[in-house]
Amino acid sequence: MPSYTLGEVMSFATSAVGRRADIDASDVSRLANEAYFEVWHSVRPAEAEKIVVSSTTSGEGKIELPTDFLEPISAALVFRPSWRTSGTSSYVTLKLVDVATLDGKAPEPVGVPAEVAFYNSWLELWPSPNSAYSLQFRYRAGPTDLVSLTSVPSLATPWRKAWELKTREYVADFVQDEVGAAKAQTQYLTYVATLKSAQAVRQSGEWRQGFKPYVPKGGRRRKR
């Protein structure tokens, strides 16, 4: 079974259109990356979910976002109350608000942050930290170009086959092979229809493990 490296997918795609010598490798690489990005955004892979811990500075409410940041998942303030000299720290989930909401909160006070908003390449805390805290930030990272021929995409193995089929479609369309492009697109749609997204897989697992039928007090579960 192929490992679906960039080089392998480029080879599969060019083979599907007859190994035409007039297709430059840089064009095939670009098309493979475009196909990768399309599949990536469709599946929202679990591999893209990351966590980072940053330290706040007293009086400074802005924190730079990671360079690969795409969208937030959650943010929590991590601190140890002054009265607690040892033991575990406390985690407080910050409320996500829009920047217009923060702009309406004037003047900007200093205290324990309770809200967070995203703007440009940073996040803003409100109120501004009155001390040094740790900020645990979960986010979804954006995809990055695959450059090396040995690069493997950040996709679960079943979805790498979808990437290969989408690349075949892009390459066939590039050489104006309408029949080949339509065939690859049909194969892609048929294959993807058999897969679950990463989110659906996890939710179905949690459902199987956590589901309990509702039983009223003093009664039995109703049979259908």
PyMOL commands that place a pseudoatom at each C-alpha (Angstrom):
pseudoatom trace, name=CA, resn=MET, resi=1, chain=A, elem=C, hetatm=0, pos=[0.000, 0.000, 0.000]
pseudoatom trace, name=CA, resn=PRO, resi=2, chain=A, elem=C, hetatm=0, pos=[1.453, 3.410, -0.877]
pseudoatom trace, name=CA, resn=SER, resi=3, chain=A, elem=C, hetatm=0, pos=[2.323, 5.842, 1.880]
pseudoatom trace, name=CA, resn=TYR, resi=4, chain=A, elem=C, hetatm=0, pos=[0.964, 8.661, -0.296]
pseudoatom trace, name=CA, resn=THR, resi=5, chain=A, elem=C, hetatm=0, pos=[3.970, 10.922, -0.309]
pseudoatom trace, name=CA, resn=LEU, resi=6, chain=A, elem=C, hetatm=0, pos=[3.935, 13.958, -2.567]
pseudoatom trace, name=CA, resn=GLY, resi=7, chain=A, elem=C, hetatm=0, pos=[6.190, 12.146, -5.035]
pseudoatom trace, name=CA, resn=GLU, resi=8, chain=A, elem=C, hetatm=0, pos=[3.938, 9.080, -5.167]
pseudoatom trace, name=CA, resn=VAL, resi=9, chain=A, elem=C, hetatm=0, pos=[0.773, 11.112, -5.717]
pseudoatom trace, name=CA, resn=MET, resi=10, chain=A, elem=C, hetatm=0, pos=[2.458, 13.140, -8.468]
pseudoatom trace, name=CA, resn=SER, resi=11, chain=A, elem=C, hetatm=0, pos=[3.486, 9.875, -10.161]
pseudoatom trace, name=CA, resn=PHE, resi=12, chain=A, elem=C, hetatm=0, pos=[-0.015, 8.386, -9.894]
pseudoatom trace, name=CA, resn=ALA, resi=13, chain=A, elem=C, hetatm=0, pos=[-1.583, 11.529, -11.349]
pseudoatom trace, name=CA, resn=THR, resi=14, chain=A, elem=C, hetatm=0, pos=[0.768, 11.791, -14.312]
pseudoatom trace, name=CA, resn=SER, resi=15, chain=A, elem=C, hetatm=0, pos=[0.401, 8.065, -15.041]
pseudoatom trace, name=CA, resn=ALA, resi=16, chain=A, elem=C, hetatm=0, pos=[-3.365, 8.497, -15.206]
pseudoatom trace, name=CA, resn=VAL, resi=17, chain=A, elem=C, hetatm=0, pos=[-3.018, 11.016, -18.050]
pseudoatom trace, name=CA, resn=GLY, resi=18, chain=A, elem=C, hetatm=0, pos=[-0.518, 8.940, -20.020]
pseudoatom trace, name=CA, resn=ARG, resi=19, chain=A, elem=C, hetatm=0, pos=[2.786, 10.080, -18.479]
pseudoatom trace, name=CA, resn=ARG, resi=20, chain=A, elem=C, hetatm=0, pos=[2.888, 13.110, -20.733]
pseudoatom trace, name=CA, resn=ALA, resi=21, chain=A, elem=C, hetatm=0, pos=[6.368, 14.576, -20.956]
pseudoatom trace, name=CA, resn=ASP, resi=22, chain=A, elem=C, hetatm=0, pos=[5.035, 18.065, -21.560]
pseudoatom trace, name=CA, resn=ILE, resi=23, chain=A, elem=C, hetatm=0, pos=[3.839, 18.454, -17.960]
pseudoatom trace, name=CA, resn=ASP, resi=24, chain=A, elem=C, hetatm=0, pos=[6.429, 20.200, -15.835]
pseudoatom trace, name=CA, resn=ALA, resi=25, chain=A, elem=C, hetatm=0, pos=[7.036, 18.674, -12.398]
pseudoatom trace, name=CA, resn=SER, resi=26, chain=A, elem=C, hetatm=0, pos=[6.543, 22.058, -10.743]
pseudoatom trace, name=CA, resn=ASP, resi=27, chain=A, elem=C, hetatm=0, pos=[3.046, 22.260, -12.247]
pseudoatom trace, name=CA, resn=VAL, resi=28, chain=A, elem=C, hetatm=0, pos=[2.159, 18.783, -10.986]
pseudoatom trace, name=CA, resn=SER, resi=29, chain=A, elem=C, hetatm=0, pos=[3.490, 19.674, -7.525]
pseudoatom trace, name=CA, resn=ARG, resi=30, chain=A, elem=C, hetatm=0, pos=[1.390, 22.849, -7.490]
pseudoatom trace, name=CA, resn=LEU, resi=31, chain=A, elem=C, hetatm=0, pos=[-1.738, 20.965, -8.555]
pseudoatom trace, name=CA, resn=ALA, resi=32, chain=A, elem=C, hetatm=0, pos=[-1.116, 18.279, -5.935]
pseudoatom trace, name=CA, resn=ASN, resi=33, chain=A, elem=C, hetatm=0, pos=[-0.878, 20.956, -3.245]
pseudoatom trace, name=CA, resn=GLU, resi=34, chain=A, elem=C, hetatm=0, pos=[-4.050, 22.645, -4.462]
pseudoatom trace, name=CA, resn=ALA, resi=35, chain=A, elem=C, hetatm=0, pos=[-5.828, 19.280, -4.313]
pseudoatom trace, name=CA, resn=TYR, resi=36, chain=A, elem=C, hetatm=0, pos=[-4.418, 18.691, -0.828]
pseudoatom trace, name=CA, resn=PHE, resi=37, chain=A, elem=C, hetatm=0, pos=[-5.731, 22.027, 0.407]
pseudoatom trace, name=CA, resn=GLU, resi=38, chain=A, elem=C, hetatm=0, pos=[-9.190, 21.307, -0.993]
pseudoatom trace, name=CA, resn=VAL, resi=39, chain=A, elem=C, hetatm=0, pos=[-9.374, 17.896, 0.672]
pseudoatom trace, name=CA, resn=TRP, resi=40, chain=A, elem=C, hetatm=0, pos=[-7.929, 19.286, 3.899]
pseudoatom trace, name=CA, resn=HIS, resi=41, chain=A, elem=C, hetatm=0, pos=[-10.603, 21.973, 4.162]
pseudoatom trace, name=CA, resn=SER, resi=42, chain=A, elem=C, hetatm=0, pos=[-13.320, 19.433, 3.386]
pseudoatom trace, name=CA, resn=VAL, resi=43, chain=A, elem=C, hetatm=0, pos=[-12.344, 16.946, 6.081]
pseudoatom trace, name=CA, resn=ARG, resi=44, chain=A, elem=C, hetatm=0, pos=[-11.030, 19.300, 8.813]
pseudoatom trace, name=CA, resn=PRO, resi=45, chain=A, elem=C, hetatm=0, pos=[-8.530, 16.648, 9.987]
pseudoatom trace, name=CA, resn=ALA, resi=46, chain=A, elem=C, hetatm=0, pos=[-7.879, 15.969, 13.647]
pseudoatom trace, name=CA, resn=GLU, resi=47, chain=A, elem=C, hetatm=0, pos=[-4.163, 16.187, 12.858]
pseudoatom trace, name=CA, resn=ALA, resi=48, chain=A, elem=C, hetatm=0, pos=[-4.633, 19.929, 12.426]
pseudoatom trace, name=CA, resn=GLU, resi=49, chain=A, elem=C, hetatm=0, pos=[-5.775, 20.449, 16.009]
pseudoatom trace, name=CA, resn=LYS, resi=50, chain=A, elem=C, hetatm=0, pos=[-3.020, 21.865, 18.184]
pseudoatom trace, name=CA, resn=ILE, resi=51, chain=A, elem=C, hetatm=0, pos=[-2.482, 23.268, 21.646]
pseudoatom trace, name=CA, resn=VAL, resi=52, chain=A, elem=C, hetatm=0, pos=[-0.054, 25.956, 22.752]
pseudoatom trace, name=CA, resn=VAL, resi=53, chain=A, elem=C, hetatm=0, pos=[0.620, 27.538, 26.139]
pseudoatom trace, name=CA, resn=SER, resi=54, chain=A, elem=C, hetatm=0, pos=[1.642, 31.194, 26.320]
pseudoatom trace, name=CA, resn=SER, resi=55, chain=A, elem=C, hetatm=0, pos=[2.520, 33.447, 29.232]
pseudoatom trace, name=CA, resn=THR, resi=56, chain=A, elem=C, hetatm=0, pos=[0.760, 36.745, 29.731]
pseudoatom trace, name=CA, resn=THR, resi=57, chain=A, elem=C, hetatm=0, pos=[2.422, 39.984, 30.805]
pseudoatom trace, name=CA, resn=SER, resi=58, chain=A, elem=C, hetatm=0, pos=[0.893, 42.218, 33.428]
pseudoatom trace, name=CA, resn=GLY, resi=59, chain=A, elem=C, hetatm=0, pos=[-0.917, 45.106, 31.765]
pseudoatom trace, name=CA, resn=GLU, resi=60, chain=A, elem=C, hetatm=0, pos=[-0.531, 43.698, 28.229]
pseudoatom trace, name=CA, resn=GLY, resi=61, chain=A, elem=C, hetatm=0, pos=[-3.732, 42.292, 26.745]
pseudoatom trace, name=CA, resn=LYS, resi=62, chain=A, elem=C, hetatm=0, pos=[-2.423, 41.220, 23.344]
pseudoatom trace, name=CA, resn=ILE, resi=63, chain=A, elem=C, hetatm=0, pos=[-0.800, 37.867, 22.548]
pseudoatom trace, name=CA, resn=GLU, resi=64, chain=A, elem=C, hetatm=0, pos=[0.527, 36.925, 19.114]
pseudoatom trace, name=CA, resn=LEU, resi=65, chain=A, elem=C, hetatm=0, pos=[-1.168, 33.972, 17.454]
pseudoatom trace, name=CA, resn=PRO, resi=66, chain=A, elem=C, hetatm=0, pos=[0.815, 30.979, 16.129]
pseudoatom trace, name=CA, resn=THR, resi=67, chain=A, elem=C, hetatm=0, pos=[1.941, 31.474, 12.534]
pseudoatom trace, name=CA, resn=ASP, resi=68, chain=A, elem=C, hetatm=0, pos=[-0.088, 28.441, 11.389]
pseudoatom trace, name=CA, resn=PHE, resi=69, chain=A, elem=C, hetatm=0, pos=[-3.274, 29.603, 13.141]
pseudoatom trace, name=CA, resn=LEU, resi=70, chain=A, elem=C, hetatm=0, pos=[-6.485, 29.123, 11.157]
pseudoatom trace, name=CA, resn=GLU, resi=71, chain=A, elem=C, hetatm=0, pos=[-9.356, 29.164, 13.636]
pseudoatom trace, name=CA, resn=PRO, resi=72, chain=A, elem=C, hetatm=0, pos=[-9.775, 29.016, 17.427]
pseudoatom trace, name=CA, resn=ILE, resi=73, chain=A, elem=C, hetatm=0, pos=[-11.186, 26.096, 19.386]
pseudoatom trace, name=CA, resn=SER, resi=74, chain=A, elem=C, hetatm=0, pos=[-10.932, 27.270, 22.986]
pseudoatom trace, name=CA, resn=ALA, resi=75, chain=A, elem=C, hetatm=0, pos=[-8.815, 29.354, 25.347]
pseudoatom trace, name=CA, resn=ALA, resi=76, chain=A, elem=C, hetatm=0, pos=[-8.371, 28.838, 29.056]
pseudoatom trace, name=CA, resn=LEU, resi=77, chain=A, elem=C, hetatm=0, pos=[-6.583, 30.854, 31.715]
pseudoatom trace, name=CA, resn=VAL, resi=78, chain=A, elem=C, hetatm=0, pos=[-4.338, 28.757, 33.927]
pseudoatom trace, name=CA, resn=PHE, resi=79, chain=A, elem=C, hetatm=0, pos=[-3.463, 30.124, 37.340]
pseudoatom trace, name=CA, resn=ARG, resi=80, chain=A, elem=C, hetatm=0, pos=[-3.059, 29.276, 40.993]
pseudoatom trace, name=CA, resn=PRO, resi=81, chain=A, elem=C, hetatm=0, pos=[-5.032, 31.394, 43.458]
pseudoatom trace, name=CA, resn=SER, resi=82, chain=A, elem=C, hetatm=0, pos=[-2.921, 33.314, 45.960]
pseudoatom trace, name=CA, resn=TRP, resi=83, chain=A, elem=C, hetatm=0, pos=[-4.417, 31.390, 48.848]
pseudoatom trace, name=CA, resn=ARG, resi=84, chain=A, elem=C, hetatm=0, pos=[-3.355, 28.066, 47.325]
pseudoatom trace, name=CA, resn=THR, resi=85, chain=A, elem=C, hetatm=0, pos=[0.345, 27.475, 47.946]
pseudoatom trace, name=CA, resn=SER, resi=86, chain=A, elem=C, hetatm=0, pos=[0.495, 24.013, 46.383]
pseudoatom trace, name=CA, resn=GLY, resi=87, chain=A, elem=C, hetatm=0, pos=[-1.548, 21.542, 44.401]
pseudoatom trace, name=CA, resn=THR, resi=88, chain=A, elem=C, hetatm=0, pos=[-3.095, 21.727, 40.967]
pseudoatom trace, name=CA, resn=SER, resi=89, chain=A, elem=C, hetatm=0, pos=[-3.767, 24.952, 39.121]
pseudoatom trace, name=CA, resn=SER, resi=90, chain=A, elem=C, hetatm=0, pos=[-7.186, 26.297, 38.203]
pseudoatom trace, name=CA, resn=TYR, resi=91, chain=A, elem=C, hetatm=0, pos=[-8.456, 26.388, 34.621]
pseudoatom trace, name=CA, resn=VAL, resi=92, chain=A, elem=C, hetatm=0, pos=[-11.014, 28.988, 33.573]
pseudoatom trace, name=CA, resn=THR, resi=93, chain=A, elem=C, hetatm=0, pos=[-12.405, 28.907, 30.038]
pseudoatom trace, name=CA, resn=LEU, resi=94, chain=A, elem=C, hetatm=0, pos=[-12.450, 32.386, 28.523]
pseudoatom trace, name=CA, resn=LYS, resi=95, chain=A, elem=C, hetatm=0, pos=[-15.593, 33.641, 26.818]
pseudoatom trace, name=CA, resn=LEU, resi=96, chain=A, elem=C, hetatm=0, pos=[-15.156, 34.269, 23.099]
pseudoatom trace, name=CA, resn=VAL, resi=97, chain=A, elem=C, hetatm=0, pos=[-16.459, 37.685, 22.017]
pseudoatom trace, name=CA, resn=ASP, resi=98, chain=A, elem=C, hetatm=0, pos=[-16.012, 39.873, 18.941]
pseudoatom trace, name=CA, resn=VAL, resi=99, chain=A, elem=C, hetatm=0, pos=[-13.639, 42.822, 18.885]
pseudoatom trace, name=CA, resn=ALA, resi=100, chain=A, elem=C, hetatm=0, pos=[-16.555, 45.276, 18.708]
pseudoatom trace, name=CA, resn=THR, resi=101, chain=A, elem=C, hetatm=0, pos=[-17.650, 44.058, 22.122]
pseudoatom trace, name=CA, resn=LEU, resi=102, chain=A, elem=C, hetatm=0, pos=[-14.202, 44.728, 23.550]
pseudoatom trace, name=CA, resn=ASP, resi=103, chain=A, elem=C, hetatm=0, pos=[-14.077, 48.155, 21.912]
pseudoatom trace, name=CA, resn=GLY, resi=104, chain=A, elem=C, hetatm=0, pos=[-17.234, 49.064, 23.808]
pseudoatom trace, name=CA, resn=LYS, resi=105, chain=A, elem=C, hetatm=0, pos=[-15.610, 48.260, 27.137]
pseudoatom trace, name=CA, resn=ALA, resi=106, chain=A, elem=C, hetatm=0, pos=[-13.790, 51.467, 27.980]
pseudoatom trace, name=CA, resn=PRO, resi=107, chain=A, elem=C, hetatm=0, pos=[-11.680, 52.375, 29.762]
pseudoatom trace, name=CA, resn=GLU, resi=108, chain=A, elem=C, hetatm=0, pos=[-9.698, 49.128, 29.649]
pseudoatom trace, name=CA, resn=PRO, resi=109, chain=A, elem=C, hetatm=0, pos=[-9.301, 47.833, 33.208]
pseudoatom trace, name=CA, resn=VAL, resi=110, chain=A, elem=C, hetatm=0, pos=[-6.668, 45.495, 34.609]
pseudoatom trace, name=CA, resn=GLY, resi=111, chain=A, elem=C, hetatm=0, pos=[-7.722, 42.289, 36.294]
pseudoatom trace, name=CA, resn=VAL, resi=112, chain=A, elem=C, hetatm=0, pos=[-8.195, 38.557, 35.758]
pseudoatom trace, name=CA, resn=PRO, resi=113, chain=A, elem=C, hetatm=0, pos=[-9.001, 38.025, 32.054]
pseudoatom trace, name=CA, resn=ALA, resi=114, chain=A, elem=C, hetatm=0, pos=[-12.489, 36.677, 31.398]
pseudoatom trace, name=CA, resn=GLU, resi=115, chain=A, elem=C, hetatm=0, pos=[-13.015, 37.311, 27.672]
pseudoatom trace, name=CA, resn=VAL, resi=116, chain=A, elem=C, hetatm=0, pos=[-10.989, 36.840, 24.504]
pseudoatom trace, name=CA, resn=ALA, resi=117, chain=A, elem=C, hetatm=0, pos=[-11.346, 38.218, 20.973]
pseudoatom trace, name=CA, resn=PHE, resi=118, chain=A, elem=C, hetatm=0, pos=[-9.343, 37.640, 17.789]
pseudoatom trace, name=CA, resn=TYR, resi=119, chain=A, elem=C, hetatm=0, pos=[-8.050, 40.366, 15.523]
pseudoatom trace, name=CA, resn=ASN, resi=120, chain=A, elem=C, hetatm=0, pos=[-5.391, 40.461, 12.813]
pseudoatom trace, name=CA, resn=SER, resi=121, chain=A, elem=C, hetatm=0, pos=[-2.485, 38.241, 13.956]
pseudoatom trace, name=CA, resn=TRP, resi=122, chain=A, elem=C, hetatm=0, pos=[-3.146, 38.366, 17.694]
pseudoatom trace, name=CA, resn=LEU, resi=123, chain=A, elem=C, hetatm=0, pos=[-5.740, 37.697, 20.358]
pseudoatom trace, name=CA, resn=GLU, resi=124, chain=A, elem=C, hetatm=0, pos=[-6.896, 40.282, 22.884]
pseudoatom trace, name=CA, resn=LEU, resi=125, chain=A, elem=C, hetatm=0, pos=[-7.756, 39.571, 26.517]
pseudoatom trace, name=CA, resn=TRP, resi=126, chain=A, elem=C, hetatm=0, pos=[-10.248, 41.518, 28.585]
pseudoatom trace, name=CA, resn=PRO, resi=127, chain=A, elem=C, hetatm=0, pos=[-9.581, 42.743, 31.113]
pseudoatom trace, name=CA, resn=SER, resi=128, chain=A, elem=C, hetatm=0, pos=[-5.838, 43.045, 30.579]
pseudoatom trace, name=CA, resn=PRO, resi=129, chain=A, elem=C, hetatm=0, pos=[-3.934, 40.677, 32.881]
pseudoatom trace, name=CA, resn=ASN, resi=130, chain=A, elem=C, hetatm=0, pos=[-3.069, 42.090, 36.284]
pseudoatom trace, name=CA, resn=SER, resi=131, chain=A, elem=C, hetatm=0, pos=[-0.375, 39.456, 36.708]
pseudoatom trace, name=CA, resn=ALA, resi=132, chain=A, elem=C, hetatm=0, pos=[1.525, 36.789, 34.810]
pseudoatom trace, name=CA, resn=TYR, resi=133, chain=A, elem=C, hetatm=0, pos=[-0.809, 33.937, 33.865]
pseudoatom trace, name=CA, resn=SER, resi=134, chain=A, elem=C, hetatm=0, pos=[-0.562, 30.980, 31.543]
pseudoatom trace, name=CA, resn=LEU, resi=135, chain=A, elem=C, hetatm=0, pos=[-2.930, 30.866, 28.591]
pseudoatom trace, name=CA, resn=GLN, resi=136, chain=A, elem=C, hetatm=0, pos=[-3.768, 27.415, 27.245]
pseudoatom trace, name=CA, resn=PHE, resi=137, chain=A, elem=C, hetatm=0, pos=[-4.915, 27.895, 23.682]
pseudoatom trace, name=CA, resn=ARG, resi=138, chain=A, elem=C, hetatm=0, pos=[-6.418, 25.183, 21.479]
pseudoatom trace, name=CA, resn=TYR, resi=139, chain=A, elem=C, hetatm=0, pos=[-6.700, 25.959, 17.794]
pseudoatom trace, name=CA, resn=ARG, resi=140, chain=A, elem=C, hetatm=0, pos=[-6.954, 24.484, 14.334]
pseudoatom trace, name=CA, resn=ALA, resi=141, chain=A, elem=C, hetatm=0, pos=[-3.874, 25.011, 12.183]
pseudoatom trace, name=CA, resn=GLY, resi=142, chain=A, elem=C, hetatm=0, pos=[-3.987, 25.710, 8.475]
pseudoatom trace, name=CA, resn=PRO, resi=143, chain=A, elem=C, hetatm=0, pos=[-2.334, 23.385, 5.946]
pseudoatom trace, name=CA, resn=THR, resi=144, chain=A, elem=C, hetatm=0, pos=[1.141, 24.119, 4.673]
pseudoatom trace, name=CA, resn=ASP, resi=145, chain=A, elem=C, hetatm=0, pos=[2.613, 23.413, 1.249]
pseudoatom trace, name=CA, resn=LEU, resi=146, chain=A, elem=C, hetatm=0, pos=[4.192, 20.018, 0.690]
pseudoatom trace, name=CA, resn=VAL, resi=147, chain=A, elem=C, hetatm=0, pos=[7.621, 20.739, -0.777]
pseudoatom trace, name=CA, resn=SER, resi=148, chain=A, elem=C, hetatm=0, pos=[9.735, 17.598, -0.478]
pseudoatom trace, name=CA, resn=LEU, resi=149, chain=A, elem=C, hetatm=0, pos=[8.805, 14.596, -2.622]
pseudoatom trace, name=CA, resn=THR, resi=150, chain=A, elem=C, hetatm=0, pos=[8.882, 12.519, 0.563]
pseudoatom trace, name=CA, resn=SER, resi=151, chain=A, elem=C, hetatm=0, pos=[6.429, 14.818, 2.377]
pseudoatom trace, name=CA, resn=VAL, resi=152, chain=A, elem=C, hetatm=0, pos=[3.303, 13.141, 3.751]
pseudoatom trace, name=CA, resn=PRO, resi=153, chain=A, elem=C, hetatm=0, pos=[0.093, 15.185, 4.155]
pseudoatom trace, name=CA, resn=SER, resi=154, chain=A, elem=C, hetatm=0, pos=[-1.526, 15.854, 7.535]
pseudoatom trace, name=CA, resn=LEU, resi=155, chain=A, elem=C, hetatm=0, pos=[-4.467, 13.626, 6.680]
pseudoatom trace, name=CA, resn=ALA, resi=156, chain=A, elem=C, hetatm=0, pos=[-5.664, 10.330, 8.107]
pseudoatom trace, name=CA, resn=THR, resi=157, chain=A, elem=C, hetatm=0, pos=[-4.653, 7.435, 5.844]
pseudoatom trace, name=CA, resn=PRO, resi=158, chain=A, elem=C, hetatm=0, pos=[-8.113, 6.879, 4.275]
pseudoatom trace, name=CA, resn=TRP, resi=159, chain=A, elem=C, hetatm=0, pos=[-8.247, 10.535, 3.210]
pseudoatom trace, name=CA, resn=ARG, resi=160, chain=A, elem=C, hetatm=0, pos=[-4.881, 10.347, 1.472]
pseudoatom trace, name=CA, resn=LYS, resi=161, chain=A, elem=C, hetatm=0, pos=[-6.514, 8.227, -1.218]
pseudoatom trace, name=CA, resn=ALA, resi=162, chain=A, elem=C, hetatm=0, pos=[-9.046, 11.043, -1.660]
pseudoatom trace, name=CA, resn=TRP, resi=163, chain=A, elem=C, hetatm=0, pos=[-6.131, 13.453, -2.113]
pseudoatom trace, name=CA, resn=GLU, resi=164, chain=A, elem=C, hetatm=0, pos=[-4.678, 11.229, -4.825]
pseudoatom trace, name=CA, resn=LEU, resi=165, chain=A, elem=C, hetatm=0, pos=[-7.987, 11.111, -6.729]
pseudoatom trace, name=CA, resn=LYS, resi=166, chain=A, elem=C, hetatm=0, pos=[-8.455, 14.872, -6.458]
pseudoatom trace, name=CA, resn=THR, resi=167, chain=A, elem=C, hetatm=0, pos=[-4.893, 15.381, -7.774]
pseudoatom trace, name=CA, resn=ARG, resi=168, chain=A, elem=C, hetatm=0, pos=[-5.685, 13.143, -10.742]
pseudoatom trace, name=CA, resn=GLU, resi=169, chain=A, elem=C, hetatm=0, pos=[-8.708, 15.317, -11.466]
pseudoatom trace, name=CA, resn=TYR, resi=170, chain=A, elem=C, hetatm=0, pos=[-6.654, 18.515, -11.297]
pseudoatom trace, name=CA, resn=VAL, resi=171, chain=A, elem=C, hetatm=0, pos=[-3.888, 17.160, -13.552]
pseudoatom trace, name=CA, resn=ALA, resi=172, chain=A, elem=C, hetatm=0, pos=[-6.369, 15.821, -16.126]
pseudoatom trace, name=CA, resn=ASP, resi=173, chain=A, elem=C, hetatm=0, pos=[-8.114, 19.182, -16.176]
pseudoatom trace, name=CA, resn=PHE, resi=174, chain=A, elem=C, hetatm=0, pos=[-4.725, 20.920, -16.556]
pseudoatom trace, name=CA, resn=VAL, resi=175, chain=A, elem=C, hetatm=0, pos=[-3.985, 18.980, -19.767]
pseudoatom trace, name=CA, resn=GLN, resi=176, chain=A, elem=C, hetatm=0, pos=[-7.585, 19.510, -20.942]
pseudoatom trace, name=CA, resn=ASP, resi=177, chain=A, elem=C, hetatm=0, pos=[-8.491, 15.847, -20.631]
pseudoatom trace, name=CA, resn=GLU, resi=178, chain=A, elem=C, hetatm=0, pos=[-12.177, 16.413, -19.905]
pseudoatom trace, name=CA, resn=VAL, resi=179, chain=A, elem=C, hetatm=0, pos=[-13.053, 12.714, -19.872]
pseudoatom trace, name=CA, resn=GLY, resi=180, chain=A, elem=C, hetatm=0, pos=[-10.220, 11.872, -17.480]
pseudoatom trace, name=CA, resn=ALA, resi=181, chain=A, elem=C, hetatm=0, pos=[-11.053, 14.807, -15.194]
pseudoatom trace, name=CA, resn=ALA, resi=182, chain=A, elem=C, hetatm=0, pos=[-14.727, 13.813, -15.054]
pseudoatom trace, name=CA, resn=LYS, resi=183, chain=A, elem=C, hetatm=0, pos=[-13.804, 10.199, -14.313]
pseudoatom trace, name=CA, resn=ALA, resi=184, chain=A, elem=C, hetatm=0, pos=[-11.428, 11.196, -11.504]
pseudoatom trace, name=CA, resn=GLN, resi=185, chain=A, elem=C, hetatm=0, pos=[-14.020, 13.546, -10.031]
pseudoatom trace, name=CA, resn=THR, resi=186, chain=A, elem=C, hetatm=0, pos=[-16.634, 10.778, -10.005]
pseudoatom trace, name=CA, resn=GLN, resi=187, chain=A, elem=C, hetatm=0, pos=[-14.179, 8.387, -8.365]
pseudoatom trace, name=CA, resn=TYR, resi=188, chain=A, elem=C, hetatm=0, pos=[-13.332, 11.037, -5.780]
pseudoatom trace, name=CA, resn=LEU, resi=189, chain=A, elem=C, hetatm=0, pos=[-16.969, 11.764, -4.900]
pseudoatom trace, name=CA, resn=THR, resi=190, chain=A, elem=C, hetatm=0, pos=[-17.817, 8.051, -4.733]
pseudoatom trace, name=CA, resn=TYR, resi=191, chain=A, elem=C, hetatm=0, pos=[-14.855, 7.326, -2.490]
pseudoatom trace, name=CA, resn=VAL, resi=192, chain=A, elem=C, hetatm=0, pos=[-15.399, 10.314, -0.178]
pseudoatom trace, name=CA, resn=ALA, resi=193, chain=A, elem=C, hetatm=0, pos=[-19.040, 9.311, 0.288]
pseudoatom trace, name=CA, resn=THR, resi=194, chain=A, elem=C, hetatm=0, pos=[-17.820, 6.168, 2.076]
pseudoatom trace, name=CA, resn=LEU, resi=195, chain=A, elem=C, hetatm=0, pos=[-15.690, 8.101, 4.572]
pseudoatom trace, name=CA, resn=LYS, resi=196, chain=A, elem=C, hetatm=0, pos=[-16.525, 9.920, 7.758]
pseudoatom trace, name=CA, resn=SER, resi=197, chain=A, elem=C, hetatm=0, pos=[-14.934, 13.179, 8.777]
pseudoatom trace, name=CA, resn=ALA, resi=198, chain=A, elem=C, hetatm=0, pos=[-12.623, 13.161, 11.785]
pseudoatom trace, name=CA, resn=GLN, resi=199, chain=A, elem=C, hetatm=0, pos=[-15.312, 14.932, 13.805]
pseudoatom trace, name=CA, resn=ALA, resi=200, chain=A, elem=C, hetatm=0, pos=[-17.978, 12.401, 12.849]
pseudoatom trace, name=CA, resn=VAL, resi=201, chain=A, elem=C, hetatm=0, pos=[-15.728, 9.490, 13.797]
pseudoatom trace, name=CA, resn=ARG, resi=202, chain=A, elem=C, hetatm=0, pos=[-15.056, 10.901, 17.238]
pseudoatom trace, name=CA, resn=GLN, resi=203, chain=A, elem=C, hetatm=0, pos=[-18.675, 11.819, 17.866]
pseudoatom trace, name=CA, resn=SER, resi=204, chain=A, elem=C, hetatm=0, pos=[-19.867, 8.354, 16.942]
pseudoatom trace, name=CA, resn=GLY, resi=205, chain=A, elem=C, hetatm=0, pos=[-17.314, 6.872, 19.333]
pseudoatom trace, name=CA, resn=GLU, resi=206, chain=A, elem=C, hetatm=0, pos=[-18.415, 9.119, 22.173]
pseudoatom trace, name=CA, resn=TRP, resi=207, chain=A, elem=C, hetatm=0, pos=[-22.049, 8.259, 21.420]
pseudoatom trace, name=CA, resn=ARG, resi=208, chain=A, elem=C, hetatm=0, pos=[-21.423, 4.527, 21.667]
pseudoatom trace, name=CA, resn=GLN, resi=209, chain=A, elem=C, hetatm=0, pos=[-19.517, 4.888, 24.906]
pseudoatom trace, name=CA, resn=GLY, resi=210, chain=A, elem=C, hetatm=0, pos=[-21.641, 7.501, 26.619]
pseudoatom trace, name=CA, resn=PHE, resi=211, chain=A, elem=C, hetatm=0, pos=[-25.187, 6.679, 25.514]
pseudoatom trace, name=CA, resn=LYS, resi=212, chain=A, elem=C, hetatm=0, pos=[-27.576, 5.592, 28.225]
pseudoatom trace, name=CA, resn=PRO, resi=213, chain=A, elem=C, hetatm=0, pos=[-31.307, 5.133, 27.673]
pseudoatom trace, name=CA, resn=TYR, resi=214, chain=A, elem=C, hetatm=0, pos=[-33.535, 7.469, 29.636]
pseudoatom trace, name=CA, resn=VAL, resi=215, chain=A, elem=C, hetatm=0, pos=[-35.377, 5.642, 32.390]
pseudoatom trace, name=CA, resn=PRO, resi=216, chain=A, elem=C, hetatm=0, pos=[-37.959, 7.669, 34.369]
pseudoatom trace, name=CA, resn=LYS, resi=217, chain=A, elem=C, hetatm=0, pos=[-37.844, 7.376, 38.124]
pseudoatom trace, name=CA, resn=GLY, resi=218, chain=A, elem=C, hetatm=0, pos=[-40.010, 4.541, 39.324]
pseudoatom trace, name=CA, resn=GLY, resi=219, chain=A, elem=C, hetatm=0, pos=[-40.589, 3.267, 35.830]
pseudoatom trace, name=CA, resn=ARG, resi=220, chain=A, elem=C, hetatm=0, pos=[-39.163, 1.181, 33.059]
pseudoatom trace, name=CA, resn=ARG, resi=221, chain=A, elem=C, hetatm=0, pos=[-37.662, 2.217, 29.801]
pseudoatom trace, name=CA, resn=ARG, resi=222, chain=A, elem=C, hetatm=0, pos=[-40.386, 2.564, 27.223]
pseudoatom trace, name=CA, resn=LYS, resi=223, chain=A, elem=C, hetatm=0, pos=[-40.217, 0.008, 24.440]
pseudoatom trace, name=CA, resn=ARG, resi=224, chain=A, elem=C, hetatm=0, pos=[-40.797, 1.121, 20.907]
for i in range(1, 224): cmd.bond("trace and resi %d" % i, "trace and resi %d" % (i + 1))
show_as sticks, trace
zoom trace
